[in-house]
């Protein structure tokens, strides 16, 4: 509270009365922006030092200011200092805490900065910190998928298009097909960080400051690559928040696709995997049920993450320069996206790392649906038959098998000769073998077990680099 028991505000000198209760309730943001407190205090220390270098704080005043900020941070961590219902936002609450410790000296810290550049700086600091946490959780998921892929590099499985059996693939290859988009997600976050490493502090409300401050020095102290080159853009820009939300939404989409596949794999119809009890739930009425709730929730959270992106983009559309109070709406979708990813990713990693793969089921169903038809057509191509003719001949063979209620595995050379003279050739029956089909897909990027192991080696290097970046090393 300010002097006289009135709520403290960082504005109001020209106002004779206080705001209406309805305005106060609408304006207050401290209930969600309080999580920025550590970053606001970090920026306050840097600002105090730059004020000292500008001759606006004496050496003794700087020492008292830094000590008070340290004490305030400890009080925030311990819960000894908390925002009150009278605090409009995190900046108001922290200035109140500083004034309680320093008296009028605490008010000197406000010189040369505004809540406009403060909040833009705090949010960047918060996101750059938390993006690395998210990247660490993504690395854990990549590692879980790669561990399963290594074990099942040579396990044949039905490869599908349109959710219909298409061609046999290595199950490890399919698992790695989920690692690659997640690796791209981490790369996007790293690339995002390069653009977000610009400090708005020093832009003031919108025009910079007439005080002899040094925004570049502040940027360097806070771990940014540079200070913002345009003070108006510095306080108006929320590209970094929108871009993060896009990255988060795309992570959500990738988790949703993985979740959908796990839901299918765990079903009785597929029965490709068995989920660990720790990562599945039961039914309140059906005792036999084992539900893939982690996968379903990962799938469901994608809608939330996409919604956060759309929410912020809609808020930003058409805003005039520079700061507008609409920008208060940037933090809740960002915070929600961070919280959602940090909640979902460990659960999905645990589900993947503990699931048991039904190898026998996968391998027995790999050739189902005449999945080796393309291998037979490609054999004819290697013998000089035009693919158009080979495609048609194998199509007739599939129909013949359906009419005669048989499969490729049961065909004889005499059966093949009835369908087309193209099939009267050595090796026609040899290609109708799942392991042979997998091994033959040995071109770069193919599903041959050797190529899967090559992928794993490459991905391990990539993921090790991502883990090092996420840890700050």
QUIJO-V509654 format. One record per residue. RES is the residue in three letters. SS is DSSP state (H for helix, E for strand, C for the rest). PSI is psi in whole degrees, 0 to 359 (none if undefined). Layout:
# QUIJO-V509654
RES;SS;PSI / RES;SS;PSI
This chain:
# QUIJO-V509654
UNK;C;146 / UNK;C;181 / UNK;H;146 / UNK;H;6 / UNK;H;4 / UNK;C;149 / UNK;C;139 / UNK;C;135 / UNK;C;153 / UNK;C;10 / UNK;C;175 / UNK;C;358 / UNK;C;326 / UNK;C;359 / UNK;C;134 / UNK;C;331 / UNK;C;171 / UNK;C;170 / UNK;C;155 / UNK;C;153 / UNK;H;322 / UNK;H;320 / UNK;H;319 / UNK;H;314 / UNK;H;323 / UNK;H;323 / UNK;H;329 / UNK;C;135 / UNK;C;0 / UNK;H;337 / UNK;H;337 / UNK;H;333 / UNK;H;2 / UNK;H;334 / UNK;H;348 / UNK;H;357 / UNK;H;313 / UNK;H;327 / UNK;H;327 / UNK;H;321 / UNK;H;322 / UNK;H;314 / UNK;H;328 / UNK;H;322 / UNK;H;315 / UNK;H;321 / UNK;H;322 / UNK;H;318 / UNK;H;322 / UNK;H;327 / UNK;H;322 / UNK;H;315 / UNK;H;334 / UNK;C;0 / UNK;C;15 / UNK;C;351 / UNK;C;134 / UNK;C;170 / UNK;H;317 / UNK;H;319 / UNK;H;321 / UNK;H;316 / UNK;H;316 / UNK;H;320 / UNK;H;312 / UNK;H;321 / UNK;H;319 / UNK;H;321 / UNK;H;321 / UNK;H;315 / UNK;H;319 / UNK;H;321 / UNK;H;317 / UNK;H;321 / UNK;H;323 / UNK;H;318 / UNK;H;320 / UNK;H;345 / UNK;C;2 / UNK;C;334 / UNK;C;127 / UNK;C;154 / UNK;C;155 / UNK;C;171 / UNK;C;340 / UNK;C;348 / UNK;C;128 / UNK;C;318 / UNK;C;181 / UNK;H;324 / UNK;H;318 / UNK;H;316 / UNK;H;315 / UNK;H;325 / UNK;H;323 / UNK;H;315 / UNK;H;325 / UNK;H;319 / UNK;H;324 / UNK;H;331 / UNK;H;330 / UNK;H;351 / UNK;H;219 / UNK;H;334 / UNK;H;326 / UNK;H;331 / UNK;H;343 / UNK;H;337 / UNK;H;340 / UNK;H;344 / UNK;C;133 / UNK;C;6 / UNK;C;163 / UNK;C;161 / UNK;H;336 / UNK;H;311 / UNK;H;334 / UNK;H;308 / UNK;H;326 / UNK;H;322 / UNK;H;313 / UNK;H;316 / UNK;H;323 / UNK;H;315 / UNK;H;314 / UNK;H;312 / UNK;H;319 / UNK;H;326 / UNK;H;309 / UNK;H;335 / UNK;H;325 / UNK;H;327 / UNK;H;317 / UNK;H;317 / UNK;H;322 / UNK;H;319 / UNK;H;325 / UNK;H;320 / UNK;H;321 / UNK;H;320 / UNK;H;318 / UNK;H;316 / UNK;H;319 / UNK;H;317 / UNK;H;319 / UNK;H;325 / UNK;H;316 / UNK;H;321 / UNK;H;321 / UNK;H;318 / UNK;H;332 / UNK;C;31 / UNK;C;327 / UNK;C;9 / UNK;C;118 / UNK;E;144 / UNK;E;158 / UNK;E;118 / UNK;E;140 / UNK;E;147 / UNK;E;145 / UNK;C;24 / UNK;C;25 / UNK;E;147 / UNK;E;131 / UNK;E;291 / UNK;E;150 / UNK;E;144 / UNK;E;163 / UNK;E;132 / UNK;H;328 / UNK;H;322 / UNK;H;319 / UNK;H;320 / UNK;H;320 / UNK;H;336 / UNK;H;342 / UNK;H;337 / UNK;H;319 / UNK;H;313 / UNK;H;327 / UNK;H;322 / UNK;H;322 / UNK;H;325 / UNK;H;315 / UNK;H;319 / UNK;H;321 / UNK;H;320 / UNK;H;322 / UNK;H;319 / UNK;H;322 / UNK;H;316 / UNK;H;326 / UNK;H;319 / UNK;H;333 / UNK;H;351 / UNK;C;48 / UNK;E;127 / UNK;E;125 / UNK;C;346 / UNK;C;128 / UNK;C;346 / UNK;C;344 / UNK;C;215 / UNK;C;320 / UNK;C;342 / UNK;C;9 / UNK;C;198 / UNK;C;148 / UNK;C;351 / UNK;C;151 / UNK;C;67 / UNK;C;173 / UNK;C;84 / UNK;H;327 / UNK;H;320 / UNK;H;320 / UNK;H;316 / UNK;H;315 / UNK;H;317 / UNK;H;327 / UNK;C;3 / UNK;C;13 / UNK;C;158 / UNK;C;331 / UNK;E;168 / UNK;E;157 / UNK;C;132 / UNK;C;348 / UNK;C;118 / UNK;H;328 / UNK;H;315 / UNK;H;326 / UNK;H;317 / UNK;H;340 / UNK;H;335 / UNK;C;127 / UNK;C;23 / UNK;H;320 / UNK;H;324 / UNK;H;317 / UNK;H;320 / UNK;H;320 / UNK;H;317 / UNK;H;328 / UNK;H;314 / UNK;H;316 / UNK;H;319 / UNK;H;320 / UNK;H;323 / UNK;H;316 / UNK;H;319 / UNK;H;317 / UNK;H;321 / UNK;H;324 / UNK;H;319 / UNK;H;318 / UNK;H;316 / UNK;H;318 / UNK;H;317 / UNK;H;319 / UNK;H;320 / UNK;H;315 / UNK;H;312 / UNK;H;326 / UNK;C;352 / UNK;C;159 / UNK;C;328 / UNK;C;320 / UNK;C;302 / UNK;C;41 / UNK;C;330 / UNK;E;161 / UNK;E;123 / UNK;C;144 / UNK;C;145 / UNK;H;327 / UNK;H;341 / UNK;H;31 / UNK;C;167 / UNK;E;171 / UNK;C;190 / UNK;C;145 / UNK;C;348 / UNK;C;333 / UNK;C;105 / UNK;C;337 / UNK;C;351 / UNK;C;145 / UNK;C;105 / UNK;E;142 / UNK;C;59 / UNK;H;323 / UNK;H;313 / UNK;H;321 / UNK;H;320 / UNK;H;323 / UNK;H;319 / UNK;H;318 / UNK;H;326 / UNK;H;342 / UNK;H;321 / UNK;H;322 / UNK;H;316 / UNK;H;320 / UNK;H;319 / UNK;H;322 / UNK;H;319 / UNK;H;311 / UNK;H;322 / UNK;H;311 / UNK;H;318 / UNK;H;321 / UNK;H;322 / UNK;H;319 / UNK;H;334 / UNK;C;122 / UNK;C;8 / UNK;C;132 / UNK;C;158 / UNK;C;144 / UNK;C;272 / UNK;C;138 / UNK;C;150 / UNK;H;341 / UNK;H;329 / UNK;H;349 / UNK;H;336 / UNK;H;4 / UNK;H;332 / UNK;H;318 / UNK;H;315 / UNK;H;325 / UNK;H;312 / UNK;H;319 / UNK;H;320 / UNK;H;316 / UNK;H;310 / UNK;H;319 / UNK;H;313 / UNK;H;319 / UNK;H;341 / UNK;H;317 / UNK;H;317 / UNK;H;315 / UNK;H;325 / UNK;H;318 / UNK;H;319 / UNK;H;317 / UNK;H;318 / UNK;H;313 / UNK;H;316 / UNK;H;335 / UNK;H;353 / UNK;C;145 / UNK;E;127 / UNK;E;131 / UNK;C;83 / UNK;H;317 / UNK;H;318 / UNK;H;316 / UNK;H;311 / UNK;H;327 / UNK;H;332 / UNK;H;355 / UNK;C;319 / UNK;C;356 / UNK;C;154 / UNK;C;27 / UNK;C;43 / UNK;C;347 / UNK;C;10 / UNK;H;319 / UNK;H;324 / UNK;H;321 / UNK;H;319 / UNK;H;320 / UNK;H;332 / UNK;H;317 / UNK;H;323 / UNK;H;318 / UNK;H;338 / UNK;C;8 / UNK;C;0 / UNK;C;136 / UNK;C;141 / UNK;H;326 / UNK;H;315 / UNK;H;320 / UNK;H;318 / UNK;H;315 / UNK;H;319 / UNK;H;317 / UNK;H;325 / UNK;H;318 / UNK;H;322 / UNK;H;320 / UNK;H;315 / UNK;H;318 / UNK;H;318 / UNK;H;319 / UNK;H;318 / UNK;H;322 / UNK;C;11 / UNK;C;54 / UNK;C;177 / UNK;C;170 / UNK;H;322 / UNK;H;336 / UNK;H;0 / UNK;C;150 / UNK;C;168 / UNK;H;325 / UNK;H;321 / UNK;H;315 / UNK;H;319 / UNK;H;333 / UNK;H;333 / UNK;H;312 / UNK;C;142 / UNK;H;339 / UNK;H;332 / UNK;H;351 / UNK;C;79 / UNK;C;145 / UNK;C;139 / UNK;C;356 / UNK;C;320 / UNK;C;334 / UNK;C;328 / UNK;C;347 / UNK;C;56 / UNK;C;125 / UNK;H;310 / UNK;H;323 / UNK;H;321 / UNK;H;318 / UNK;H;312 / UNK;H;329 / UNK;H;340 / UNK;C;63 / UNK;C;6 / UNK;C;162 / UNK;C;130 / UNK;C;359 / UNK;C;178 / UNK;C;4 / UNK;C;140 / UNK;H;323 / UNK;H;321 / UNK;H;326 / UNK;H;318 / UNK;H;326 / UNK;H;316 / UNK;H;314 / UNK;H;316 / UNK;H;317 / UNK;H;316 / UNK;H;325 / UNK;H;319 / UNK;H;317 / UNK;H;312 / UNK;H;324 / UNK;H;319 / UNK;H;321 / UNK;H;319 / UNK;H;321 / UNK;H;319 / UNK;H;316 / UNK;H;327 / UNK;C;354 / UNK;C;9 / UNK;C;none
